[in-house]
Amino acid sequence: MKQGTIRVTMHTVEPGDPETHSKDLVAENLEQLQKLFPSAFTEGKVDFDSLRELLGDAVDDGDEKFGLTWFGKRNARRIALKPSTATLLPRPEESVDWDTTRNVMIEGDNLEVLKLLQKSYANTVKLIYIDPPYNTGKDFIYPDSFKDSIQNYLEFTGQTDSGGGRLSSNAETSGRYHSAWLDMMYPRLTLARSLLADDGLIIVSIDDHEVHNLRALLDEIFGGENFIGSFVWKRKAGGGDDSGHIAIEHEYLLCYGRRIESVRLARIKHESPAMTAKYNRSENGRRYYLERLDKTSLTYSSALDFEIECPDGTWISPPQNDPDNPTTIWRWSKSKVADSRGELEFQRDKKTGEWRVYTRTWESLDGVTARSLLVDAEHGRNRDGTQELISLFGGRVFTNPKPVKMLKHILRIAASDPDSIVLDFFAGSGSVAHALMEMNGEDGGRRRFVLVQLPESTGRSDYATISEITRARLRKVGEKLSGSLDAGDLGFRSFVLSEGNIVRWDTSRPDFEQQAFEQIENVRDGRSEQDILFELLLSQGLDLASTVDTRTFADVHVFATGGGLLFAALPPVGSISKNNAEEIAQGIIAWRDELQPEADVTVFLKDVAFADDVAKANLVAILEQHEFPFIVKSL
């Protein structure tokens, strides 16, 4: 750009811009739809008549449709699609190994948090495991109103003076007993789906109260064709007389894939004793068992009824109870028998002396397919989960935590990739993270966890909220495993859900002069430069575990993250003047050239940080005249 033609094109972030809210899922859906059916859009709006014509017979216009419906479903869908204006505040003082860890623990309402994670974690999560509140009529709690989710959350957690935002027990006598639970689950599962990688899995623990509704809900959100199966976990042995008509010993784990054709569940390398007992023979150190070659089939085939030569030169056919009505065949074809003769074993029947033909079934070297029944001691019981917490805390601090044994089994099946990201947004005491850290230590994996937990009150003096228990457990597990040879990443970054850092202009307020005076510094009281930085990081779709570096140019701190994709200078009011603007700009340019990012670089600057328009024009012009122009935005 020639001297004298400098034109500052810095964009000021306004309410409604992408930086001011989480991903707009409705806008994204419309964008995808327009790519597929551009002729179905008129002046930016969907022409449903045209869309119906394009889809032909695939459109169901009938009033009666198969599927799960309940009072409040439409509102639950709207809630999932409504962007969030909240943010996540970093809490390094509550964290472990803040600068190096790749793990994340978030305190907050998981509905809002899942919205905030959409840009940074979309299509990246390998496994989502959740153990949501079971709808027992005793311990399930839910927000009374979703009118303003973040405000409701702040009121519930005592961060505002309002008395609203109460949480209530979902008593079984309620007329909307199932609907209330579905209202809570639907938007969260909808948001969770978009975070899964194409080969990702979601596994949800549930009991008999809602397993039927949950299955229908997951069918709708993930697609019935992506149902992998259900595990049945034996959570306890036996039951008391207070169990009702049946002593319930089990729970379910429903498993769905994002795209079933991409899913690959790992095989189980170490089977339970009950499964391996049948391998009662061995040869050259490898175990096998014998299985009769003949079988009685409902569909008889003469091609599988032929003679096989025995060791003494005699011949044997499949034994028939009624030779005039044969029903028994060989399991192998004639060519298979000829090609695999060495795998056959002949034995005489102890009673009749007749030859019997067996095949050797070898124990797999790479494991077996995962079984649906998790009933062995190696899968853990409720009491194991309780005892694990007692051993860490010295007493009971949480009710019915899932056992690490069972969760490690699930991780082996669904997160065998050593670089998997595992998300649990009903984190409870942090059992999933405990299992993941142990598993990494055992196989050298680099799996990462992202936990979300509501700061629900415990009524305790030592751990006032469940989220405090979660963080405490992560620290204690890290300390316990720190002496291991390949302990791996035992830290975590702690974040807290809160209102956005930037105070936006409220057009509904009539007192414009007072509002202008209040927003000379447009950052909320008590918020730091790091707080703002992480809000920007989320808005640009960068990982919460991204490395953040800081350098100082002309007494102004400048941050770089995302490998140089994002720079930010967020100093107090009037810190950037015409005297230091060039030094700051040149410092950012040199740093960018050093990092060599592979995409466009965005620089965020606080508008009130400039002493005057000259300082702003100088700094922005220098950045925009660089060989690789910067995208400059002001807050």
C-alpha positions as CSV (number, residue, x, y, z in Angstrom):
1,M,0.0,0.0,0.0
2,K,1.5,3.3,-1.1
3,Q,2.2,6.0,1.5
4,G,-0.6,8.5,1.7
5,T,-3.3,5.9,0.8
6,I,-3.3,4.2,4.2
7,R,-6.8,3.0,4.9
8,V,-7.5,1.4,8.4
9,T,-9.8,-1.6,8.0
10,M,-9.8,-2.8,11.5
11,H,-13.1,-4.4,12.4
12,T,-14.8,-3.5,15.7
13,V,-16.5,-6.5,17.2
14,E,-20.2,-5.7,17.6
15,P,-23.0,-7.6,19.4
16,G,-24.0,-10.5,17.2
17,D,-20.5,-11.0,15.7
18,P,-19.1,-14.5,15.9
19,E,-16.7,-13.4,18.6
20,T,-19.6,-12.5,20.9
21,H,-21.3,-15.9,21.2
22,S,-20.8,-19.6,20.7
23,K,-21.3,-21.3,17.3
24,D,-24.6,-20.4,15.7
25,L,-25.8,-23.9,14.9
26,V,-28.9,-22.6,13.0
27,A,-26.8,-20.5,10.7
28,E,-24.4,-23.4,10.1
29,N,-27.4,-25.7,9.3
30,L,-28.7,-23.1,6.8
31,E,-25.3,-22.8,5.2
32,Q,-25.1,-26.5,4.7
33,L,-28.6,-26.7,3.4
34,Q,-28.0,-23.9,0.9
35,K,-24.9,-25.7,-0.4
36,L,-27.0,-28.8,-1.1
37,F,-30.2,-27.0,-2.4
38,P,-29.4,-23.4,-3.5
39,S,-32.6,-23.3,-5.5
40,A,-34.6,-23.8,-2.3
41,F,-33.5,-20.4,-1.0
42,T,-35.2,-17.0,-1.8
43,E,-33.5,-13.8,-0.5
44,G,-31.7,-15.8,2.1
45,K,-34.8,-17.6,3.4
46,V,-35.8,-21.2,2.9
47,D,-38.6,-21.8,0.4
48,F,-40.2,-24.9,1.8
49,D,-42.4,-25.5,-1.2
50,S,-39.3,-25.7,-3.4
51,L,-37.5,-27.8,-0.9
52,R,-40.4,-30.3,-0.8
53,E,-40.3,-30.6,-4.6
54,L,-36.5,-31.2,-4.5
55,L,-36.9,-33.9,-1.9
56,G,-39.8,-35.6,-3.6
57,D,-41.4,-38.6,-1.8
58,A,-38.8,-38.4,1.0
59,V,-40.9,-35.6,2.7
60,D,-43.4,-36.9,5.3
61,D,-46.2,-34.3,5.6
62,G,-48.5,-36.6,7.7
63,D,-49.7,-35.6,11.2
64,E,-48.8,-39.0,12.6
65,K,-45.2,-39.9,12.7
66,F,-43.2,-42.6,14.4
67,G,-40.9,-41.3,17.1
68,L,-40.5,-40.1,20.7
69,T,-42.5,-37.0,21.6
70,W,-43.3,-35.2,24.8
71,F,-44.5,-31.9,26.1
72,G,-41.6,-29.4,25.9
73,K,-39.6,-31.1,23.1
74,R,-39.9,-28.2,20.8
75,N,-38.5,-25.8,23.4
76,A,-35.7,-28.3,24.2
77,R,-34.7,-28.2,20.6
78,R,-34.7,-24.4,20.6
79,I,-32.5,-24.4,23.7
80,A,-29.9,-26.5,22.0
81,L,-29.7,-24.1,19.0
82,K,-29.6,-20.9,21.0
83,P,-26.0,-19.6,21.0
84,S,-24.4,-18.8,24.4
85,T,-22.8,-15.4,25.3
86,A,-21.0,-16.9,28.3
87,T,-17.3,-17.6,28.6
88,L,-14.9,-19.8,30.5
89,L,-12.6,-18.1,33.0
90,P,-9.2,-19.7,33.5
91,R,-8.2,-20.6,37.0
92,P,-4.5,-21.4,37.0
93,E,-4.4,-21.4,40.8
94,E,-6.8,-24.3,40.9
95,S,-5.0,-26.2,38.2
96,V,-2.1,-28.7,38.1
97,D,0.7,-28.1,35.6
98,W,-1.2,-25.3,33.9
99,D,1.6,-24.5,31.3
100,T,2.1,-28.1,30.1
101,T,-1.1,-30.2,30.6
102,R,-3.5,-31.0,27.9
103,N,-6.4,-32.0,30.2
104,V,-9.3,-29.7,31.0
105,M,-11.7,-29.5,33.9
106,I,-14.7,-27.1,33.6
107,E,-17.0,-26.0,36.4
108,G,-20.4,-25.0,35.1
109,D,-23.7,-25.9,33.6
110,N,-22.9,-28.4,30.9
111,L,-25.6,-27.1,28.6
112,E,-23.8,-23.7,28.3
113,V,-20.3,-25.3,28.3
114,L,-21.2,-27.7,25.5
115,K,-22.3,-24.7,23.4
116,L,-19.0,-22.9,24.1
117,L,-17.0,-26.0,23.1
118,Q,-18.6,-26.2,19.7
119,K,-16.0,-24.2,17.8
120,S,-12.9,-25.6,19.5
121,Y,-13.8,-29.3,19.7
122,A,-16.2,-30.0,16.9
123,N,-15.5,-33.4,15.2
124,T,-12.5,-34.1,17.5
125,V,-13.8,-36.2,20.5
126,K,-13.1,-39.9,20.2
127,L,-15.3,-41.0,23.2
128,I,-18.1,-39.3,25.1
129,Y,-19.0,-41.2,28.3
130,I,-21.6,-39.8,30.6
131,D,-23.3,-41.0,33.7
132,P,-26.3,-38.6,33.8
133,P,-28.7,-38.2,36.8
134,Y,-31.0,-41.2,36.8
135,N,-34.6,-40.3,36.9
136,T,-35.4,-41.9,40.2
137,G,-37.6,-39.2,41.6
138,K,-35.1,-38.6,44.4
139,D,-31.9,-37.1,43.1
140,F,-32.6,-35.7,39.7
141,I,-32.6,-31.9,39.7
142,Y,-33.1,-29.6,36.8
143,P,-33.4,-25.8,36.2
144,D,-36.9,-24.5,36.5
145,S,-36.5,-22.1,33.6
146,F,-34.3,-21.9,30.5
147,K,-35.3,-18.3,29.6
148,D,-31.7,-17.2,30.1
149,S,-29.5,-20.1,30.7
150,I,-26.4,-18.3,31.9
151,Q,-28.4,-16.0,34.2
152,N,-30.2,-19.0,35.5
153,Y,-26.9,-20.7,36.2
154,L,-25.4,-17.6,37.9
155,E,-28.4,-17.3,40.2
156,F,-28.3,-21.0,41.1
157,T,-24.6,-20.8,42.0
158,G,-25.1,-17.7,44.1
159,Q,-23.2,-15.4,41.7
160,T,-26.1,-12.9,41.6
161,D,-28.3,-11.3,44.1
162,S,-31.5,-12.7,42.6
163,G,-33.4,-15.4,44.3
164,G,-34.4,-17.1,41.1
165,G,-32.8,-20.0,39.3
166,R,-34.0,-22.6,41.8
167,L,-33.4,-26.3,41.2
168,S,-36.1,-28.8,42.1
169,S,-36.5,-32.5,42.7
170,N,-38.2,-34.3,39.9
171,A,-40.6,-36.3,42.1
172,E,-42.2,-39.3,40.5
173,T,-45.6,-37.9,41.3
174,S,-44.9,-35.0,38.9
175,G,-47.2,-35.0,35.9
176,R,-44.2,-34.4,33.7
177,Y,-41.9,-36.9,35.3
178,H,-40.4,-38.3,32.1
179,S,-40.8,-35.0,30.1
180,A,-38.7,-33.1,32.6
181,W,-35.8,-35.6,32.3
182,L,-36.0,-35.6,28.5
183,D,-36.1,-31.8,28.5
184,M,-32.8,-31.9,30.3
185,M,-31.1,-34.6,28.2
186,Y,-32.3,-33.6,24.6
187,P,-30.3,-30.4,24.1
188,R,-27.2,-31.8,25.8
189,L,-27.1,-34.9,23.6
190,T,-27.8,-32.8,20.5
191,L,-24.8,-30.6,21.2
192,A,-22.7,-33.6,22.2
193,R,-23.1,-35.3,18.8
194,S,-21.4,-32.5,16.9
195,L,-18.3,-32.8,19.1
196,L,-17.8,-36.4,18.1
197,A,-15.2,-37.4,15.5
198,D,-16.6,-39.4,12.5
199,D,-15.2,-42.5,14.2
200,G,-16.3,-41.4,17.7
201,L,-18.6,-43.1,20.1
202,I,-21.0,-42.0,22.8
203,I,-21.7,-44.3,25.7
204,V,-24.4,-43.4,28.2
205,S,-25.0,-45.2,31.6
206,I,-28.7,-45.5,32.6
207,D,-31.0,-47.7,34.7
208,D,-34.5,-49.1,34.1
209,H,-36.3,-45.9,34.8
210,E,-35.4,-44.2,31.5
211,V,-33.5,-46.8,29.4
212,H,-36.5,-47.1,27.0
213,N,-36.8,-43.3,26.5
214,L,-33.0,-42.8,26.3
215,R,-32.8,-45.4,23.5
216,A,-35.5,-43.6,21.5
217,L,-33.8,-40.3,22.2
218,L,-30.4,-41.5,21.0
219,D,-32.0,-43.1,17.9
220,E,-33.5,-39.7,17.0
221,I,-30.3,-37.7,17.6
222,F,-27.6,-40.1,16.5
223,G,-29.7,-42.2,14.1
224,G,-30.9,-45.7,14.8
225,E,-28.6,-47.0,12.1
226,N,-25.6,-45.8,14.3
227,F,-26.7,-47.9,17.3
228,I,-23.7,-50.1,18.2
229,G,-25.2,-52.1,21.1
230,S,-25.9,-52.0,24.8
231,F,-23.7,-53.3,27.6
232,V,-25.3,-54.7,30.7
233,W,-23.1,-54.0,33.7
234,K,-23.5,-55.9,37.0
235,R,-23.2,-53.1,39.4
236,K,-23.7,-55.2,42.6
237,A,-24.0,-58.8,43.7
238,G,-27.4,-59.5,45.3
239,G,-30.0,-57.2,46.6
240,G,-32.1,-56.7,49.7
241,D,-35.8,-57.2,50.2
242,D,-36.3,-53.5,49.7
243,S,-35.6,-53.9,46.0
244,G,-39.3,-54.6,45.2
245,H,-40.4,-57.5,43.1
246,I,-36.9,-58.0,41.6
247,A,-33.5,-57.4,43.1
248,I,-32.0,-55.1,40.5
249,E,-28.3,-55.9,40.1
250,H,-27.6,-54.3,36.7
251,E,-27.4,-51.0,34.7
252,Y,-27.1,-50.4,31.0
253,L,-24.6,-48.6,28.9
254,L,-26.0,-47.6,25.5
255,C,-23.4,-47.2,22.8
256,Y,-23.8,-45.2,19.5
257,G,-21.4,-44.1,16.9
258,R,-21.2,-40.8,15.0
259,R,-20.9,-42.8,11.7
260,I,-21.1,-46.5,12.2
261,E,-19.2,-47.2,9.0
262,S,-16.2,-45.4,10.5
263,V,-16.3,-46.9,14.0
264,R,-13.8,-49.5,15.0
265,L,-14.1,-50.9,18.5
266,A,-11.0,-52.4,19.9
267,R,-10.8,-56.1,20.6
268,I,-10.4,-57.3,24.2
269,K,-6.9,-58.7,24.7
270,H,-7.5,-60.1,28.2
271,E,-10.7,-62.1,28.5
272,S,-12.3,-62.9,31.8
273,P,-11.6,-66.4,33.4
274,A,-15.2,-67.5,32.5
275,M,-14.5,-66.8,28.8
276,T,-11.0,-68.4,28.7
277,A,-11.8,-71.6,30.7
278,K,-12.9,-73.3,27.5
279,Y,-9.4,-73.0,26.1
280,N,-8.2,-76.2,27.9
281,R,-5.5,-77.4,25.5
282,S,-2.3,-75.8,24.2
283,E,0.3,-76.3,21.6
284,N,3.6,-74.4,21.3
285,G,2.4,-72.1,24.1
286,R,-0.9,-71.2,22.3
287,R,-4.2,-72.3,23.7
288,Y,-7.2,-73.8,21.9
289,Y,-10.3,-75.9,22.4
290,L,-11.9,-78.6,20.4
291,E,-15.3,-78.1,18.7
292,R,-17.2,-80.9,16.9
293,L,-17.1,-80.6,13.2
294,D,-20.6,-82.0,12.8
295,K,-23.7,-79.9,13.6
296,T,-27.4,-80.4,13.3
297,S,-28.8,-77.7,11.1
298,L,-32.4,-76.7,10.4
299,T,-31.3,-76.1,6.8
300,Y,-29.7,-79.4,5.6
301,S,-27.3,-79.2,2.6
302,S,-26.2,-82.3,0.8
303,A,-23.0,-80.4,-0.2
304,L,-22.0,-80.5,3.4
305,D,-22.8,-84.2,3.9
306,F,-19.8,-86.1,2.6
307,E,-17.2,-88.6,3.8
308,I,-14.0,-87.8,5.6
309,E,-11.1,-90.3,5.8
310,C,-10.1,-91.3,9.4
311,P,-6.6,-92.1,10.6
312,D,-7.2,-95.9,10.3
313,G,-8.3,-95.5,6.7
314,T,-12.0,-95.8,7.4
315,W,-14.4,-93.1,6.3
316,I,-17.0,-91.2,8.3
317,S,-20.0,-89.1,7.4
318,P,-22.0,-86.7,9.6
319,P,-23.8,-88.9,12.1
320,Q,-27.6,-89.0,11.4
321,N,-30.3,-89.8,13.9
322,D,-32.6,-90.8,11.0
323,P,-30.7,-91.7,7.8
324,D,-33.9,-91.4,5.9
325,N,-34.3,-87.8,7.1
326,P,-30.7,-86.4,7.4
327,T,-30.3,-83.2,9.4
328,T,-26.6,-83.2,10.3
329,I,-23.9,-81.6,8.2
330,W,-20.2,-80.7,8.5
331,R,-19.4,-77.1,9.5
332,W,-16.7,-77.0,6.8
333,S,-17.0,-77.5,3.1
334,K,-15.2,-80.4,1.3
335,S,-12.5,-78.0,0.0
336,K,-12.0,-76.5,3.4
337,V,-11.5,-80.0,4.9
338,A,-8.9,-80.8,2.3
339,D,-7.0,-77.5,2.7
340,S,-7.1,-77.5,6.5
341,R,-6.6,-81.2,7.2
342,G,-4.0,-80.4,9.8
343,E,-6.5,-78.5,11.9
344,L,-8.7,-81.6,12.3
345,E,-8.4,-83.8,15.3
346,F,-10.0,-87.3,15.4
347,Q,-11.1,-89.0,18.6
348,R,-13.0,-92.2,19.3
349,D,-16.2,-91.9,21.2
350,K,-15.7,-93.5,24.7
351,K,-19.1,-95.3,24.6
352,T,-19.5,-96.4,20.9
353,G,-15.9,-96.4,19.8
354,E,-16.9,-94.5,16.6
355,W,-14.7,-91.8,15.2
356,R,-15.6,-88.2,16.0
357,V,-14.1,-85.2,14.1
358,Y,-13.1,-82.0,15.8
359,T,-11.6,-78.7,14.8
360,R,-9.2,-76.7,16.8
361,T,-10.4,-73.2,17.8
362,W,-7.4,-71.2,18.7
363,E,-7.3,-68.4,21.3
364,S,-7.0,-65.1,19.3
365,L,-3.6,-63.4,19.5
366,D,-5.2,-60.0,19.0
367,G,-8.1,-60.4,21.4
368,V,-11.8,-61.0,20.9
369,T,-14.8,-58.9,20.1
370,A,-16.1,-57.0,23.1
371,R,-18.9,-58.8,25.0
372,S,-22.2,-57.1,25.9
373,L,-22.2,-58.6,29.5
374,L,-20.0,-56.8,31.9
375,V,-20.6,-59.2,34.8
376,D,-17.2,-60.4,36.0
377,A,-15.2,-59.1,38.9
378,E,-12.7,-57.4,36.6
379,H,-15.5,-55.0,35.5
380,G,-16.0,-53.7,39.0
381,R,-19.0,-53.1,41.2
382,N,-20.5,-50.1,42.9
383,R,-18.6,-50.9,46.0
384,D,-15.3,-50.8,44.2
385,G,-16.0,-47.2,43.1
386,T,-16.9,-46.3,46.6
387,Q,-13.8,-47.9,48.0
388,E,-11.6,-46.1,45.5
389,L,-12.8,-42.8,46.7
390,I,-12.5,-43.7,50.4
391,S,-8.9,-44.7,49.8
392,L,-8.2,-41.4,48.1
393,F,-10.1,-39.1,50.5
394,G,-10.1,-41.1,53.7
395,G,-13.9,-41.1,53.9
396,R,-17.1,-41.0,51.9
397,V,-17.4,-37.8,49.9
398,F,-19.6,-38.9,46.9
399,T,-22.5,-41.3,46.3
400,N,-22.2,-44.3,43.9
401,P,-19.1,-43.3,41.8
402,K,-18.5,-45.6,38.8
403,P,-15.6,-48.0,39.4
404,V,-12.3,-47.4,37.6
405,K,-12.2,-51.0,36.6
406,M,-15.4,-50.7,34.5
407,L,-14.4,-47.4,33.0
408,K,-11.0,-48.7,32.0
409,H,-12.7,-51.6,30.2
410,I,-14.8,-49.1,28.3
411,L,-11.8,-46.9,27.5
412,R,-9.9,-50.0,26.1
413,I,-12.8,-50.7,23.8
414,A,-13.8,-47.2,22.7
415,A,-10.6,-45.1,23.2
416,S,-7.8,-47.4,22.3
417,D,-6.2,-44.7,20.1
418,P,-3.5,-43.4,22.4
419,D,-4.3,-39.8,21.3
420,S,-8.0,-39.9,22.0
421,I,-9.9,-37.0,23.5
422,V,-12.5,-38.3,26.1
423,L,-15.3,-36.0,27.2
424,D,-17.5,-36.5,30.3
425,F,-20.0,-33.7,30.8
426,F,-21.6,-35.2,33.9
427,A,-18.2,-35.7,35.5
428,G,-19.3,-36.3,39.1
429,S,-16.3,-37.2,41.2
430,G,-14.0,-37.5,38.1
431,S,-14.0,-41.3,37.8
432,V,-13.5,-41.2,34.0
433,A,-10.4,-39.0,34.4
434,H,-9.0,-41.3,37.1
435,A,-9.4,-44.3,34.7
436,L,-7.9,-42.4,31.8
437,M,-4.8,-41.4,33.8
438,E,-4.3,-44.9,35.0
439,M,-4.7,-46.3,31.5
440,N,-2.2,-43.8,30.0
441,G,0.3,-44.9,32.7
442,E,-0.2,-48.5,31.7
443,D,0.1,-48.3,27.9
444,G,2.0,-45.0,27.5
445,G,-1.0,-43.3,25.9
446,R,-1.5,-39.6,25.5
447,R,-5.3,-39.6,25.9
448,R,-6.8,-36.3,27.1
449,F,-9.9,-35.7,29.1
450,V,-12.4,-32.8,29.1
451,L,-14.6,-32.8,32.2
452,V,-17.7,-30.7,33.0
453,Q,-19.4,-30.6,36.4
454,L,-22.1,-28.4,37.9
455,P,-21.0,-26.8,41.2
456,E,-23.9,-28.5,43.0
457,S,-23.9,-28.0,46.7
458,T,-22.8,-30.9,48.9
459,G,-23.7,-29.4,52.2
460,R,-20.2,-30.3,53.4
461,S,-17.7,-27.9,55.0
462,D,-14.6,-29.5,53.4
463,Y,-15.9,-29.8,49.8
464,A,-18.7,-27.4,49.4
465,T,-19.6,-28.4,45.8
466,I,-19.3,-31.5,43.7
467,S,-16.9,-29.7,41.3
468,E,-14.6,-29.2,44.3
469,I,-14.6,-32.9,44.8
470,T,-13.8,-33.4,41.1
471,R,-10.8,-31.2,41.2
472,A,-9.6,-32.7,44.5
473,R,-9.8,-36.2,43.1
474,L,-7.8,-35.2,40.0
475,R,-5.0,-33.8,42.3
476,K,-5.0,-36.9,44.5
477,V,-4.9,-39.3,41.6
478,G,-2.1,-37.3,40.0
479,E,-0.1,-37.5,43.3
480,K,-0.8,-41.2,43.6
481,L,0.4,-41.9,40.0
482,S,3.3,-39.5,39.9
483,G,5.9,-42.1,40.9
484,S,5.0,-44.3,38.0
485,L,7.6,-44.8,35.3
486,D,5.4,-43.7,32.4
487,A,2.9,-41.6,34.4
488,G,2.1,-39.3,31.5
489,D,0.1,-36.1,31.8
490,L,-1.3,-35.9,35.4
491,G,-2.3,-32.3,35.3
492,F,-5.4,-30.3,34.3
493,R,-6.4,-26.8,33.4
494,S,-9.3,-25.5,35.5
495,F,-12.0,-23.2,34.1
496,V,-15.2,-21.7,35.5
497,L,-18.3,-20.8,33.5
498,S,-19.3,-17.1,33.8
499,E,-20.6,-14.1,31.9
500,G,-18.6,-12.8,28.9
501,N,-15.7,-10.5,29.7
502,I,-16.7,-7.6,27.5
503,V,-19.7,-5.5,28.5
504,R,-21.7,-4.9,25.3
505,W,-23.8,-1.9,24.6
506,D,-27.4,-2.3,25.8
507,T,-29.7,-0.7,23.2
508,S,-32.7,-1.1,25.5
509,R,-31.3,1.3,28.1
510,P,-32.5,4.9,27.6
511,D,-29.6,6.5,29.7
512,F,-27.1,6.6,26.8
513,E,-24.7,9.1,28.5
514,Q,-24.5,7.1,31.8
515,Q,-23.9,3.9,29.8
516,A,-21.2,5.5,27.8
517,F,-19.5,6.7,31.0
518,E,-19.8,3.2,32.5
519,Q,-18.1,1.6,29.5
520,I,-15.0,3.8,29.2
521,E,-13.4,0.5,30.3
522,N,-15.6,-2.1,28.6
523,V,-14.2,-5.1,30.5
524,R,-16.1,-6.4,33.5
525,D,-14.7,-5.6,36.9
526,G,-12.2,-8.1,38.1
527,R,-11.5,-9.7,34.7
528,S,-7.8,-10.1,33.7
529,E,-6.1,-10.0,30.3
530,Q,-5.8,-13.8,30.5
531,D,-9.6,-14.0,31.1
532,I,-10.2,-12.1,27.9
533,L,-7.6,-14.0,26.0
534,F,-9.3,-17.4,26.7
535,E,-12.7,-16.0,25.6
536,L,-11.0,-15.0,22.3
537,L,-9.3,-18.4,22.1
538,L,-12.7,-20.1,22.3
539,S,-14.3,-17.7,19.8
540,Q,-11.5,-18.5,17.2
541,G,-12.0,-22.3,17.7
542,L,-8.7,-22.9,19.4
543,D,-8.2,-25.7,21.9
544,L,-8.5,-24.8,25.6
545,A,-5.2,-26.6,26.2
546,S,-3.4,-24.4,23.6
547,T,0.0,-23.1,24.6
548,V,-0.1,-19.4,25.4
549,D,3.1,-17.3,25.2
550,T,3.6,-13.7,26.4
551,R,6.1,-11.1,25.3
552,T,6.3,-7.4,26.2
553,F,6.7,-4.6,23.7
554,A,6.9,-1.0,24.9
555,D,5.6,-2.1,28.3
556,V,2.5,-3.7,26.8
557,H,1.9,-7.4,27.2
558,V,1.1,-9.2,23.9
559,F,-0.1,-12.8,23.9
560,A,0.3,-15.4,21.1
561,T,-1.5,-18.7,20.9
562,G,-2.6,-21.4,18.4
563,G,0.8,-21.6,17.0
564,G,0.7,-17.9,16.0
565,L,-2.9,-17.9,14.6
566,L,-4.1,-15.5,17.3
567,F,-2.3,-12.5,18.8
568,A,-3.9,-10.2,21.4
569,A,-2.9,-6.9,23.2
570,L,-5.3,-6.2,26.0
571,P,-3.8,-3.5,28.2
572,P,-5.6,-0.9,30.4
573,V,-7.2,2.2,29.0
574,G,-4.8,4.5,27.1
575,S,-1.8,2.2,27.2
576,I,-1.1,2.4,23.4
577,S,-0.1,5.8,22.2
578,K,1.5,7.3,19.0
579,N,4.9,6.9,20.8
580,N,4.8,3.1,21.3
581,A,2.3,1.9,18.6
582,E,5.0,1.2,16.0
583,E,7.2,-0.7,18.5
584,I,4.2,-2.9,19.4
585,A,3.2,-3.5,15.8
586,Q,6.8,-4.4,14.7
587,G,7.1,-6.7,17.7
588,I,3.9,-8.6,16.6
589,I,5.2,-8.8,13.0
590,A,8.6,-10.2,14.0
591,W,6.9,-12.8,16.3
592,R,4.5,-13.8,13.6
593,D,7.4,-14.3,11.1
594,E,9.2,-16.4,13.7
595,L,6.2,-18.7,14.3
596,Q,5.3,-19.1,10.6
597,P,1.6,-20.0,11.1
598,E,-0.1,-21.8,8.2
599,A,-3.2,-19.7,8.0
600,D,-4.5,-16.1,8.4
601,V,-3.4,-14.4,11.6
602,T,-5.9,-12.5,13.7
603,V,-4.9,-9.7,16.1
604,F,-7.3,-8.6,18.8
605,L,-6.8,-5.1,20.4
606,K,-8.9,-3.4,23.0
607,D,-10.4,-0.3,21.6
608,V,-10.1,1.6,24.8
609,A,-6.4,0.7,25.1
610,F,-5.6,3.3,22.4
611,A,-4.8,6.8,23.7
612,D,-6.3,8.3,20.5
613,D,-7.2,7.6,16.9
614,V,-3.7,8.4,15.7
615,A,-2.2,5.6,17.8
616,K,-4.8,3.2,16.5
617,A,-4.3,4.2,12.8
618,N,-0.6,3.9,13.0
619,L,-0.6,0.4,14.7
620,V,-3.3,-1.0,12.4
621,A,-1.7,0.4,9.2
622,I,1.7,-1.2,10.0
623,L,0.1,-4.6,10.5
624,E,-2.1,-4.4,7.4
625,Q,0.9,-3.4,5.2
626,H,2.9,-6.5,6.2
627,E,3.7,-9.1,3.5
628,F,1.2,-11.4,5.1
629,P,-1.5,-9.0,6.2
630,F,-3.1,-9.4,9.6
631,I,-6.8,-9.5,10.3
632,V,-7.2,-6.8,13.0
633,K,-10.2,-6.6,15.3
634,S,-10.9,-4.4,18.2
635,L,-13.0,-5.2,21.3
